[in-house]
Amino acid sequence: MCQGRHLDWKKFHFAASAKAFGHGSIDPRDGNTTENMHQTFIRTLQGNALNSLIEAMMENLQYVMLQSSTSKLHSNNWVSDGLYAFCCRVMFESGFLTLFGTEFNSTQDKNLSQQETQRALILNTLENFKDFDKIFPALVAGVPIHVFKSAHNAREKLAEALLHENLRKRNNISELITLRMFLNDTLSTFDDKEKAKTHLAVLWASQANTIPATFWSLFYLIRSPEAMKAATEEVQKTLGNAGEKIDLHLPSISLNRKQLDNMPVLDSIIKEAMRLSSASMTVRVAKEDFTLHLDNDSYNIRKDDIVALYPQLLHFDPDIYADPLTFKYDRYLNENGEEKTIFYRNGIEGLILQPLLMRVTPSRKRSHKELSAISKLHIQANIPLQLVKVISRYLGLSPKSALDFPSASLLTSLFILSIPGQRKRKDSAICNYLLSIFCLILFTHFSFSKENW
């Protein structure tokens, strides 16, 4: 990755965002906005601001899974739901509340009818989000959204809900959205609809990876009794050390970031699920002519050529991961049960597994503790043929050979191997995913405890 200085993520990101969400160019050089808008992620997703976001997310996760479904929990009838549908509903509703706040004042009594009305509106927003998200790869590939009538209508409805006049009616809006609203109103030349569509980009970024990541983590966790046992024990230990207790009649459980970070088993489970599931390509644009040196070959790259990195070439490399197609919940734990970061390839010592943060991180040295998954702007997997042709052209591959790669999954978190010496980092998504899985385990424990029924 020492050659990363030749590659630019912004150019592709700015163009893809404008195509997909329908706002004007967000490249500061085009004059519609300023660099201050892009600095909002730094100012609001690190330090104390990130602590507040984590606290809000934890509270909303528990509210969505327990309080908003209280009538169902006390019903004598079982409620069935698909795992993906469950993850989709829980993560979208809690994430939306965390970013964009509520329609009632949290200091006042939450009237049941108000809750139900708000929940119905958010779930309707979720349906619009699904319709839009389905065709996202095609939009990035350059297909006009008007070709997809229902998706176009869905995008416009999503944007309408995020108009500033509507957001100002909500309480407890996150600092990230509040600041972006202020900068949009004072520094950008966007009209009201375009401002709303920049918020839609943040909404999509907060959900497009988090939902499938949560699904795949739970999927592998449920399939592995050994992993479930280890994760449950770790959750119970963490709760005990924090003096917390699982009880529907008690206030919601609250853990700080340090306590969440000290859960290596869940951390390993999530990383292993992501390793097996992530399959999208990360795309860069060459800033200048240069020679790309790989292990056994080199390629002459021209300015403005597109370079794509395919993570599963590493994820399924048996020289790095023994038995790479098998889920091993403790793969990222060392002999002492702590986080494992050192991996080897062909006997070469000192390769460190690190997430690829260049996509949204203003500094590659930014610690994952200073970022939130809600800030991640990734390109959706399921890359259509048109984009495969473009990428394969610049990689010197035939479209057929490009399509012969393992099929893409929904998850888009990426990993790379880099030489040691860089500051230790974790995936910015891990903290949020860990929080989500933690709360879902609590929910499962509560739901199946006879004394609570």
C-alpha atoms as one frame of an Amber mdcrd trajectory, in Angstrom:
protein
   0.000   0.000   0.000   3.067   2.245  -0.174   1.887   2.937  -3.724  -1.376
   4.341  -2.446  -0.055   7.870  -2.892  -0.578   7.411  -6.640  -4.258   6.540
  -6.203  -7.186   8.812  -5.407 -10.441   7.643  -3.845 -12.142  11.051  -3.891
 -12.576  11.404  -7.641 -14.493   8.142  -7.989 -16.404   8.735  -4.760 -17.543
  12.245  -5.742 -18.710  11.061  -9.175 -20.433   7.935  -7.813 -22.259   9.915
  -5.118 -23.626  12.447  -7.592 -24.795   9.681  -9.956 -26.455   7.592  -7.269
 -28.076  10.211  -5.052 -28.871  12.908  -7.592 -27.221  15.916  -5.947 -24.737
  18.224  -7.641 -21.011  17.684  -7.462 -19.667  17.572  -3.906 -16.113  18.070
  -5.082 -15.031  21.348  -3.393 -13.182  22.280  -6.571 -16.516  22.586  -8.397
 -17.700  25.301  -6.009 -20.987  23.786  -4.797 -19.645  23.054  -1.354 -16.426
  23.402   0.649 -13.946  21.091   2.297 -15.677  21.932   5.587 -18.531  19.625
   4.593 -16.185  16.659   4.338 -14.520  17.569   7.626 -17.819  16.959   9.450
 -16.961  13.267   9.705 -13.738  14.116  11.531 -15.386  16.603  13.879 -18.383
  14.475  14.829 -17.191  10.871  14.633 -14.282  10.863  17.021 -13.615  11.574
  20.676 -16.553  12.589  22.846 -18.811  13.018  19.831 -18.375   9.345  18.941
 -19.055   8.367  22.555 -22.401  10.137  22.366 -23.222   8.409  19.094 -22.432
   4.981  20.556 -24.591   5.677  23.607 -27.484   6.779  21.416 -27.133   3.735
  19.163 -27.112   1.345  22.109 -30.218   2.963  23.587 -32.040   2.891  20.256
 -31.091  -0.734  19.561 -32.606  -1.795  22.858 -35.646   0.385  22.324 -36.304
  -1.055  18.875 -35.782  -4.674  19.910 -37.607  -4.558  23.228 -39.713  -1.520
  24.027 -41.079  -0.951  20.537 -42.086  -4.622  20.450 -43.366  -4.901  23.992
 -46.855  -5.929  22.918 -45.411  -8.777  20.885 -43.178  -9.917  23.726 -46.120
 -10.166  26.109 -48.274 -11.945  23.556 -48.930 -15.640  24.026 -48.238 -16.220
  20.339 -44.803 -16.635  18.857 -43.766 -14.107  16.246 -41.744 -15.466  13.327
 -39.467 -13.453  11.083 -36.649 -14.135   8.630 -33.173 -13.455   9.936 -32.306
 -10.932   7.233 -35.680  -9.185   7.567 -35.167  -9.003  11.329 -31.657  -7.537
  11.005 -32.855  -5.136   8.333 -35.720  -3.808  10.456 -33.755  -3.538  13.701
 -30.642  -1.941  12.245 -32.473   0.488   9.981 -34.882   1.721  12.633 -32.238
   2.105  15.339 -29.730   3.663  12.946 -32.290   6.114  11.592 -33.270   7.219
  15.112 -29.609   7.634  16.058 -28.788   9.859  13.101 -32.005  11.748  12.456
 -33.650  11.747  15.879 -37.276  11.284  16.848 -40.514  13.084  16.227 -41.307
  13.336  19.906 -39.323  14.898  22.739 -37.443  12.232  24.691 -37.918  14.227
  27.902 -41.673  13.864  27.604 -43.824  10.789  27.975 -43.676   8.695  24.834
 -47.301   8.221  23.948 -47.909   4.736  22.540 -49.779   6.007  19.495 -46.931
   8.435  18.748 -44.445   5.576  18.952 -46.490   3.416  16.615 -46.932   6.265
  14.147 -43.226   7.045  14.157 -42.338   3.386  13.756 -44.719   3.015  10.816
 -43.120   6.021   9.113 -39.605   4.658   9.608 -40.571   1.212   8.330 -42.150
   2.856   5.290 -38.853   4.688   4.799 -37.138   1.308   5.026 -39.212  -0.024
   2.134 -38.219   2.980   0.028 -34.613   2.407   1.034 -34.784  -1.222  -0.129
 -36.213  -0.222  -3.508 -33.461   2.345  -3.989 -30.669   0.144  -2.703 -31.493
  -2.657  -5.149 -30.392  -0.608  -8.132 -27.503   1.243  -6.472 -24.758  -0.674
  -8.342 -26.413   0.174 -11.663 -26.459   3.862 -10.720 -22.756   3.793  -9.903
 -22.174   2.122 -13.267 -23.841   5.113 -14.935 -27.326   3.783 -15.707 -29.828
   6.705 -15.394 -32.155   6.308 -12.449 -35.162   7.186 -14.626 -34.822   3.721
 -16.127 -35.963   2.383 -12.745 -39.286   4.085 -12.117 -40.061   2.587  -8.694
 -36.503   3.145  -7.446 -36.570   6.738  -8.682 -39.822   7.366  -6.820 -38.333
   5.735  -3.737 -35.263   7.981  -3.855 -37.384  11.104  -4.177 -39.535  10.043
  -1.212 -36.440   9.387   0.869 -35.085  12.830  -0.013 -38.406  14.478   0.821
 -38.318  12.985   4.325 -34.843  14.476   4.797 -35.666  18.031   3.706 -34.415
  20.543   6.243 -37.937  21.769   6.939 -38.851  18.218   7.993 -35.642  17.509
   9.918 -36.141  20.680  11.993 -39.302  19.119  13.395 -37.316  16.241  14.896
 -35.615  16.031  18.299 -32.260  14.549  19.282 -30.733  14.786  15.810 -27.097
  13.666  15.836 -24.315  16.223  15.834 -23.206  14.920  12.435 -26.515  15.734
  10.747 -26.971  18.997  12.654 -23.572  20.254  11.526 -24.124  19.161   7.933
 -27.471  20.947   7.890 -25.799  24.146   9.098 -22.985  23.954   6.544 -25.403
  23.111   3.744 -27.459  26.177   4.594 -24.508  28.552   4.972 -21.769  27.359
   2.618 -23.265  25.308  -0.203 -25.054  26.403  -3.339 -27.390  23.386  -3.325
 -31.136  23.850  -3.434 -33.334  22.272  -0.739 -33.755  18.984  -2.597 -30.035
  18.592  -3.227 -29.276  19.296   0.434 -31.691  16.526   1.373 -29.992  14.157
  -1.060 -26.629  14.719   0.627 -28.311  13.521   3.839 -29.657  10.549   1.902
 -26.048   9.679   1.063 -25.251   9.592   4.781 -28.342   7.472   5.467 -27.341
   4.998   2.762 -23.773   4.912   4.087 -25.035   4.100   7.572 -27.156   1.157
   6.413 -25.802  -0.408   3.221 -22.952  -2.175   5.024 -24.248  -2.381   8.569
 -27.357  -4.410   7.740 -25.642  -7.200   5.790 -22.681  -7.211   8.190 -25.061
  -7.788  11.087 -26.885 -10.501   9.150 -23.742 -12.443   8.229 -22.337 -12.146
  11.758 -25.551 -13.533  13.225 -25.833 -16.147  10.494 -22.456 -17.670  11.301
 -22.941 -17.171  15.035 -26.236 -19.084  15.064 -24.777 -21.898  12.948 -21.903
 -22.414  15.377 -22.934 -23.554  18.884 -19.313 -23.199  19.975 -19.201 -19.572
  18.834 -22.575 -18.810  20.431 -21.431 -20.290  23.739 -18.193 -18.301  23.743
 -19.977 -15.068  22.752 -22.700 -15.499  25.370 -20.132 -16.114  28.090 -18.240
 -12.999  27.071 -21.431 -10.906  27.091 -22.388 -12.200  30.529 -18.886 -11.504
  31.837 -18.952  -7.976  30.416 -22.349  -7.300  31.961 -21.183  -8.645  35.322
 -18.081  -6.480  35.338 -20.208  -3.454  34.458 -22.776  -4.209  37.156 -25.520
  -4.497  34.548 -28.409  -6.966  34.530 -30.767  -8.156  31.809 -34.269  -7.179
  32.888 -37.039  -5.684  30.777 -38.297  -3.712  33.765 -34.949  -2.058  34.452
 -33.466   0.889  32.531 -31.659  -0.032  29.338 -28.177  -1.476  29.597 -25.382
   1.026  29.076 -21.781   0.135  28.237 -19.066   2.601  27.353 -16.734   2.342
  24.390 -13.880   0.905  26.454 -16.100  -1.943  27.670 -17.282  -2.680  24.132
 -13.719  -2.642  22.836 -12.765  -5.235  25.449 -14.797  -8.028  23.840 -12.271
  -9.930  21.707 -14.489 -12.965  21.094 -17.290 -10.957  19.492 -14.692  -8.933
  17.651 -13.208 -12.128  16.203 -16.614 -13.533  15.253 -17.507 -10.378  13.332
 -14.150 -10.249  11.534 -14.402 -13.897  10.526 -17.952 -13.423   9.232 -16.791
 -10.399   7.249 -13.823 -12.313   5.848 -16.120 -15.015   4.495 -18.762 -12.630
   3.179 -17.114  -9.468   1.872 -16.616  -9.524  -1.880 -16.941  -6.073  -3.370
 -14.100  -4.305  -5.096 -12.686  -1.049  -3.879 -12.034   1.361  -6.725  -9.329
   4.004  -7.072  -8.367   6.416  -9.840  -4.721   6.926 -10.755  -3.571  10.484
 -10.080  -0.554  10.140 -12.332   1.330   7.681 -14.505   3.162   5.125 -12.369
   4.242   1.497 -12.233   2.235  -0.755  -9.930   4.564  -3.349  -8.419   3.085
  -6.620  -7.200   4.761  -9.755  -5.836   5.737 -11.300  -9.143   4.899  -8.700
 -11.746   4.407  -5.016 -12.447   1.897  -2.979 -14.450   2.141   0.414 -16.082
  -0.808   2.491 -14.903  -1.830   5.644 -16.725  -3.270   8.776 -15.186  -7.063
   8.451 -14.743  -6.930   4.653 -15.104  -9.237   2.819 -12.719  -7.649   0.336
 -10.329  -9.800  -2.110  -8.381  -8.804  -4.271  -5.395 -10.632  -7.546  -4.897
 -10.591  -8.621  -1.219 -11.407 -12.315  -1.577  -8.080 -12.919  -3.298  -6.684
 -12.427   0.203  -9.645 -13.640   2.232  -9.561 -17.117   0.686  -5.797 -17.443
   0.338  -4.848 -20.724   2.091  -1.314 -19.410   2.571  -2.753 -16.773   4.881
  -5.790 -18.538   6.343  -5.708 -22.243   7.005  -8.872 -23.923   5.727 -10.116
 -20.560   4.379 -13.697 -21.648   3.532 -14.410 -22.749   7.103 -15.855 -20.417
   9.729 -13.555 -20.359  12.752 -14.878 -17.983  15.377 -11.511 -17.759  17.151
  -9.403 -17.167  14.032  -8.633 -13.629  15.219  -7.762 -14.640  18.772  -4.261
 -15.511  19.938  -3.338 -18.213  22.437  -4.184 -15.893  25.323  -7.670 -15.156
  23.976  -6.683 -11.649  22.961  -6.965  -9.966  19.568  -4.706 -11.489  16.930
  -3.273  -9.134  14.325  -0.199 -10.987  13.060  -0.670 -13.315  10.087   1.828
 -15.030   7.833   2.033 -15.761   4.143   4.542 -18.200   2.652   6.438 -18.153
   5.906   6.989 -14.409   5.833   6.535 -12.989   9.308   5.027  -9.624  10.162
   1.990  -9.322   7.937  -0.731  -7.446   9.755  -4.394  -7.853   8.905  -5.930
  -4.410   8.663  -9.161  -3.044   7.279  -9.038  -0.796   4.252  -9.983   2.618
   5.619  -8.889   4.740   2.667 -12.409   4.914   1.305 -13.707   7.469   3.771
 -10.921   8.051   6.228  -9.271  11.455   5.889  -6.070   9.922   7.276  -5.042
   6.315   6.820  -3.596   6.459  10.316  -6.936   7.313  11.874  -7.763   4.884
  14.648 -10.974   2.906  14.335 -11.859   4.220  17.780 -12.180   7.656  16.216
 -14.575   6.556  13.521 -18.057   5.159  13.337 -19.539   2.649  10.943 -22.230
   5.197  10.280 -19.726   7.284   8.326 -18.733   4.599   5.848 -19.495   5.269
   2.197 -18.935   2.011   0.362 -19.756   0.786  -3.081 -22.453  -1.890  -2.950
 -21.511  -5.389  -4.009 -23.359  -7.130  -6.855 -21.352  -5.068  -9.361 -23.186
  -5.178 -12.696 -21.677  -6.305 -15.984 -21.145  -2.757 -17.244 -18.896  -1.893
 -14.302 -17.095  -5.236 -14.501 -16.257  -4.470 -18.141 -14.882  -1.043 -17.243
 -12.774  -2.363 -14.365 -11.567  -5.451 -16.227 -10.433  -3.270 -19.119  -8.096
  -1.333 -16.908  -6.936  -4.428 -15.052  -6.060  -6.222 -18.280  -8.701  -8.911
 -17.664 -11.389 -10.129 -19.976 -14.923  -9.493 -18.713 -15.443 -13.250 -18.563
 -12.382 -13.831 -16.373 -13.494 -10.980 -14.121 -16.915 -12.573 -13.736 -15.293
 -15.926 -12.937 -14.291 -14.530  -9.557 -16.398 -15.813  -6.617 -19.826 -14.201
  -6.708 -20.236 -11.005  -4.743 -22.132 -10.997  -1.480 -23.993  -8.098   0.068
 -21.234  -7.262   2.518 -18.662  -4.734   1.404 -16.152  -4.368   4.234 -12.644
  -4.917   2.891  -9.349  -6.119   4.304  -5.802  -5.785   3.055  -2.443  -7.083
   4.218   0.151  -4.406   4.821   3.653  -4.386   6.196   4.124  -3.789   9.937
   5.125  -0.483  11.395   1.903   1.378  10.739  -0.284   2.406  13.625  -2.534
  -0.455  14.731  -6.057  -0.002  13.400  -9.324  -1.850  13.459 -12.205  -1.667
  11.084 -14.298   1.409  11.745 -17.354  -0.794  11.393 -16.327  -3.288  14.064
 -17.380  -1.155  17.029 -20.867  -0.603  15.643 -21.270  -4.217  14.499 -20.046
  -5.453  17.877 -22.575  -3.227  19.599 -25.329  -4.568  17.354 -24.464  -8.247
  17.890 -24.103  -7.624  21.626 -27.618  -6.211  21.849 -29.014  -8.963  19.627
 -27.532 -11.597  21.954 -29.177  -9.811  24.878 -32.467  -9.854  22.982 -32.134
 -13.580  22.288 -31.305 -14.295  25.916 -34.320 -12.325  27.106 -36.711 -13.791
  24.556 -35.904 -17.384  25.445 -35.751 -16.954  29.207 -38.890 -18.589  30.586
 -39.040 -16.301  33.600 -39.510 -13.330  31.285 -42.502 -14.803  29.459
